[in-house]
Amino acid sequence: MKSPLRNITVDHRAFVYWYSSGTCFTLNLSPKENKNIKITLLFKANPPDEDPYTFWAFYDISAQRDGLDTTIHLGKPRHIAEILSYLLTSHQELWTQTTPQIIDHAWEILEEMGYTNPTPLWIGEW
């Protein structure tokens, strides 16, 4: 399932984002003023083995941060803003490229942000 294009403002800068889910949650980020810059974060995971006729997807990730259990909602603006803010401050090189940047193992970004044991919370649909 693919989301519509959405707007978000982080650090007084306008961005657009969209995402799709399944066994890989894909989050696309782009500055609104320069659509030639695009960052794609891929959260790849292995779905449960329970039912082969079920379509498995995830939007939420359980993790720990500062010793507390937390849930990251990858489709919610609050968590997207947190990821964007982190990428703006810690990975500035991604925003200067004019070719799309693909972060194949986005789980590492969450770990860099201080989250430990990130695990997808699977939902099953027929």
C-alpha positions as a LaTeX table, in Angstrom:
\begin{tabular}{lrrr}
\hline
Residue & $x$ (\AA) & $y$ (\AA) & $z$ (\AA) \\
\hline
Met1 & 0.00 & 0.00 & 0.00 \\
Lys2 & 1.38 & 3.39 & $-1.00$ \\
Ser3 & 0.55 & 6.59 & 0.85 \\
Pro4 & $-0.27$ & 9.88 & $-0.86$ \\
Leu5 & 2.37 & 12.62 & $-1.05$ \\
Arg6 & 2.38 & 14.54 & 2.25 \\
Asn7 & 3.99 & 17.75 & 3.45 \\
Ile8 & 6.00 & 18.21 & 6.65 \\
Thr9 & 8.10 & 21.05 & 8.06 \\
Val10 & 11.25 & 20.32 & 10.05 \\
Asp11 & 13.70 & 22.97 & 11.27 \\
His12 & 11.80 & 25.62 & 9.28 \\
Arg13 & 12.31 & 23.66 & 6.05 \\
Ala14 & 9.51 & 22.15 & 3.98 \\
Phe15 & 9.70 & 18.51 & 2.90 \\
Val16 & 7.46 & 16.01 & 1.19 \\
Tyr17 & 7.26 & 12.34 & 2.09 \\
Trp18 & 5.47 & 9.21 & 1.03 \\
Tyr19 & 5.76 & 5.59 & 2.03 \\
Ser20 & 4.70 & 2.07 & 1.18 \\
Ser21 & 4.53 & $-1.01$ & 3.35 \\
Gly22 & 4.74 & $-4.75$ & 3.05 \\
Thr23 & 7.66 & $-6.98$ & 3.99 \\
Cys24 & 9.77 & $-3.88$ & 3.34 \\
Phe25 & 8.63 & $-0.50$ & 4.66 \\
Thr26 & 9.88 & 2.18 & 2.26 \\
Leu27 & 10.01 & 5.81 & 3.38 \\
Asn28 & 10.81 & 8.48 & 0.76 \\
Leu29 & 11.89 & 11.98 & 1.79 \\
Ser30 & 12.54 & 15.01 & $-0.38$ \\
Pro31 & 12.98 & 18.76 & 0.20 \\
Lys32 & 9.97 & 20.56 & $-1.20$ \\
Glu33 & 12.11 & 23.19 & $-2.96$ \\
Asn34 & 14.36 & 20.64 & $-4.70$ \\
Lys35 & 12.70 & 17.38 & $-5.75$ \\
Asn36 & 15.99 & 16.27 & $-7.36$ \\
Ile37 & 17.16 & 15.41 & $-3.85$ \\
Lys38 & 15.49 & 12.23 & $-2.63$ \\
Ile39 & 16.34 & 9.92 & 0.23 \\
Thr40 & 14.77 & 6.47 & 0.39 \\
Leu41 & 14.96 & 4.49 & 3.61 \\
Leu42 & 14.33 & 0.75 & 3.30 \\
Phe43 & 13.27 & $-1.14$ & 6.43 \\
Lys44 & 13.50 & $-4.75$ & 5.22 \\
Ala45 & 12.22 & $-7.59$ & 7.40 \\
Asn46 & 11.22 & $-11.23$ & 7.21 \\
Pro47 & 7.49 & $-11.79$ & 7.75 \\
Pro48 & 6.13 & $-14.48$ & 10.07 \\
Asp49 & 5.94 & $-18.00$ & 8.63 \\
Glu50 & 2.43 & $-18.68$ & 9.92 \\
Asp51 & 0.10 & $-18.44$ & 6.93 \\
Pro52 & 1.35 & $-18.36$ & 3.33 \\
Tyr53 & $-1.93$ & $-16.78$ & 2.12 \\
Thr54 & $-1.60$ & $-13.73$ & 4.35 \\
Phe55 & $-0.18$ & $-10.43$ & 3.14 \\
Trp56 & 2.17 & $-9.28$ & 5.90 \\
Ala57 & 3.02 & $-5.62$ & 6.45 \\
Phe58 & 4.26 & $-3.32$ & 9.20 \\
Tyr59 & 4.07 & 0.37 & 9.99 \\
Asp60 & 5.09 & 0.20 & 13.63 \\
Ile61 & 8.39 & $-0.83$ & 15.15 \\
Ser62 & 8.89 & $-1.74$ & 18.79 \\
Ala63 & 12.21 & $-0.69$ & 20.27 \\
Gln64 & 13.88 & 0.49 & 23.42 \\
Arg65 & 15.31 & 3.92 & 24.03 \\
Asp66 & 16.94 & 5.04 & 27.25 \\
Gly67 & 15.83 & 1.76 & 28.81 \\
Leu68 & 12.15 & 2.32 & 28.03 \\
Asp69 & 9.96 & 0.35 & 25.62 \\
Thr70 & 8.64 & 2.52 & 22.81 \\
Thr71 & 6.82 & 2.22 & 19.52 \\
Ile72 & 7.95 & 4.05 & 16.40 \\
His73 & 5.05 & 4.71 & 14.04 \\
Leu74 & 6.75 & 5.02 & 10.66 \\
Gly75 & 3.67 & 6.55 & 9.04 \\
Lys76 & 3.15 & 9.25 & 11.68 \\
Pro77 & 4.47 & 12.78 & 11.08 \\
Arg78 & 6.00 & 12.97 & 14.57 \\
His79 & 8.34 & 10.05 & 13.95 \\
Ile80 & 9.04 & 11.05 & 10.36 \\
Ala81 & 10.03 & 14.50 & 11.66 \\
Glu82 & 12.35 & 12.85 & 14.18 \\
Ile83 & 14.04 & 10.81 & 11.45 \\
Leu84 & 14.26 & 13.87 & 9.16 \\
Ser85 & 15.77 & 16.00 & 11.91 \\
Tyr86 & 18.37 & 13.32 & 12.62 \\
Leu87 & 19.29 & 12.99 & 8.95 \\
Leu88 & 19.58 & 16.78 & 8.60 \\
Thr89 & 22.01 & 17.07 & 11.49 \\
Ser90 & 23.95 & 13.80 & 11.34 \\
His91 & 23.94 & 12.94 & 7.63 \\
Gln92 & 24.14 & 16.30 & 5.88 \\
Glu93 & 25.95 & 14.71 & 2.94 \\
Leu94 & 22.71 & 13.00 & 1.89 \\
Trp95 & 21.04 & 16.37 & 1.25 \\
Thr96 & 23.68 & 17.74 & $-1.12$ \\
Gln97 & 23.52 & 14.98 & $-3.70$ \\
Thr98 & 21.36 & 15.36 & $-6.80$ \\
Thr99 & 21.05 & 11.62 & $-7.33$ \\
Pro100 & 18.60 & 9.63 & $-5.21$ \\
Gln101 & 20.16 & 8.27 & $-2.03$ \\
Ile102 & 19.01 & 4.81 & $-0.97$ \\
Ile103 & 19.65 & 3.71 & 2.60 \\
Asp104 & 19.27 & $-0.02$ & 2.14 \\
His105 & 19.41 & $-0.94$ & 5.82 \\
Ala106 & 17.46 & 1.87 & 7.52 \\
Trp107 & 17.41 & $-0.12$ & 10.77 \\
Glu108 & 20.93 & 1.22 & 11.32 \\
Ile109 & 19.60 & 4.80 & 11.24 \\
Leu110 & 17.22 & 3.96 & 14.09 \\
Glu111 & 20.11 & 2.43 & 16.04 \\
Glu112 & 22.21 & 5.56 & 15.43 \\
Met113 & 19.29 & 7.58 & 16.81 \\
Gly114 & 19.54 & 5.63 & 20.07 \\
Tyr115 & 16.89 & 2.94 & 19.53 \\
Thr116 & 17.88 & $-0.61$ & 20.43 \\
Asn117 & 16.32 & $-3.92$ & 19.40 \\
Pro118 & 14.07 & $-2.45$ & 16.69 \\
Thr119 & 11.52 & $-5.08$ & 15.66 \\
Pro120 & 8.61 & $-4.75$ & 13.21 \\
Leu121 & 5.10 & $-5.22$ & 14.58 \\
Trp122 & 3.48 & $-7.32$ & 11.87 \\
Ile123 & $-0.11$ & $-7.02$ & 10.72 \\
Gly124 & $-1.68$ & $-9.67$ & 8.55 \\
Glu125 & $-4.27$ & $-9.12$ & 5.85 \\
Trp126 & $-5.87$ & $-11.57$ & 3.44 \\
\hline
\end{tabular}
